[in-house]
């Protein structure tokens, strides 16, 4: 490692999503000067440095989901000794659905300065390309892996009026889209963005139902960012009891359990679940 400075520093590097040309001059500078570079994938970092024609004289260590809990104290020790540590993930900013939060928190708790060399973001890139409103948005990261937990989470999000952004794995995207269409409505606008900035970049803009059918026909490959329009604003006036009963009955007829039907209706009309439950069970 290089000569120790008075204070260590953690630098978060915004890495290219796919196209190396998106790396900033500061990104290159930090790679070439940091005492330690902690990388989510050291082989990927080596390839990127080669593509950028950047030499990394500092020590390169791995820092990924499987070892970040163990490695964080080691890196904090390096930081408190006065050295500069750069953190880089496979693409985008560290900590955003990628390793990094533990190290940032550890550095801050130890009084070490934390800064960033900002760079590409799959979240904001997908938002901009989606054609959907992006003045207000909500980033949800990856949905739960199991279908039951995923559906529960989507029911809780169905009334969210801000544009929603999700990450999803290719082998789960068809199921996730089908559940989104069921929870949000098949007509809700959405955009599936895959392989952003790469050779086979693709943005598919369709309503959720049509997007689910498209994904079911052939599993999309690559890294996927999904953008979904927020829920339309509902009128403030509460629907009458007969309307609520009819809405629950319609969902039950479609195969929903009564519990799920009540939850969905409460979400749709921005009511408390307990209030809809009372209406349904007050029937003669």
Secondary structure, DSSP 8 states (H G I E B T S, - for coil): -----SS-EEEEE-B-SS-GGG--HHHHHHHHH-SEEEES-HHHHHHHHHHHT----SEEEE--TTTHHHHHHHHHHHHHTT-EEEEE-SSB-TTSSSTTHHHHHHHHHTT-EEEEE----HHHHHHHHH-S--SSEEEEEE--SSHHHHHHHHHHHTT--SEEEEEE-HHHHHHHHHHHHHHH-TT-EEEEEESTTSTT-EEEEEEHHHHHHHHHHS---S-EEEEE-------SS---HHHHHHHHHHHHHTT--HHHHHHHHHHHTT--HHHHHHHHHT--
